[in-house]
Amino acid sequence: MKKSFKYRLFTNKTQCNKLDGFFNSARFLYNCALEHRIVCWKQWHKSINYYDQANTLKEVRSFDEGVAKLNYSASQDILRRLDKSFQAFFRRIKTGDTPGFPRFKSKDRFNSITFPSYGNGVRLKNSKLYIQNIGSVRIKLHRKLEGNIKTVAIKKQNGYFYAAFSCDNVAPKTLSSNSAEIGIDVGIKSFAAMSNGEIIDNPKYLKQSEDKLKDLQCKYSKKCTHKYRGKLSRLHAKVGNQRKDFLHKLSRQIVDRFGFIFVENLKPKKMVIGNHKVLNRYINDAAWSMFFDLLLYKAEEAGRVLIKVNPRDTTQCCSACGKIVPKDLSVRVHQCSCGFSIDRDINASLNILRLGHSLCVKQEAVCFS
């Protein structure tokens, strides 16, 4: 299986300046290639592809010192990146969409350089990362690399540099067989309600930092300086890291405990259409899609089964008798005429568990193991 590993790089001032220069040169190459395509089409109605531009790369490197210092394979990857943007643009036009034309990259919108072949311009050496024309950079290998390294991407985020290794042939860490089952209903008030009666509180990290974010946004609106922009960006990154850490740990606990996991097949992007902006903010903060993605890949690696069920009426249906009991968001307790009374989210998780069982029996669900 394929897996990626991301590590923090610790650069000195000289290395930092050189890397910034590399990113500027890479951005210059990307923008020049984009302008080349635009001019050829406007003047001669000629369409340029990747191979046409790759053939001129040696000539470009001969008169531009910054591009010449870039690794040749990394320079080719920049041209491939632009070619993929155009392919995606034309593909979406053919399907009837209205995509935006590929844009020139500003300094803040070009933040990664990919070395498509490990060992060609970049490699690990004596617990440091050697980068061509940069030197050996300290790297924090907080976890062991697995499999065979294929590509390495150098990224800049919020003023810090990172190295992302894409590895192939990673051995899966399969867990021992487990017949335990669980249905999970996700929400906003509580992040998740489980069919065994457990309630997972929603940390609401965005709400915790909301006052600081509003204050920084207000200051940035009055004075559009790099200082406030950097602070605002770092605070958003902190909230994102807190959310990601919570979801990683929760998904790992669930996969370790249960062999069969049933969740709703939700479409959060469609759920926010037409809602109040405050509700949409909390839906996005909950990051249900990220949670399901983490559950999926962890379940695949561990040999567990993850099944997505139709979410229709899972909240309204009584898990005891099957009768539909309409209720809005303000009603937090499910009460049925059959006498069954339970928390509405627990009731939904029991319905998800029941639907998952029926799908397993009918073999209509897509099972990931």
Secondary structure, 3 states (H helix, E strand, C coil): CCEEEEEEEECCHHHHHHHHHHHHHHHHHHHHHHHHHHHHHHHHCCCCCHHHHHCCHHHHHHHCHHHHHCCHHHHHHHHHHHHHHHHHHHHHHHCCCCCCCCCCCCHHHCCEEEECCCCCCEEEECCEEEECCCEEEEEECCCCCCCEEEEEEEEEECCEEEEEEEEECCCCCCCCCCCCEEEEEECCCEEEEECCCCEEECCCHHHHCHHHHHHHHHHHHHCCCHHHHHHHHHHHHHHHHHHHHHHHHHHHHHHHHCCEEEEECCCHHHHCCCCCHHHHHHHHHHCHHHHHHHHHHHHHHHCCEEEEECCCCCCCECCCCCCECCCCCCCCEEECCCCCEEEHHHHHHHHHHHHHHHHHHHCCCCCEC
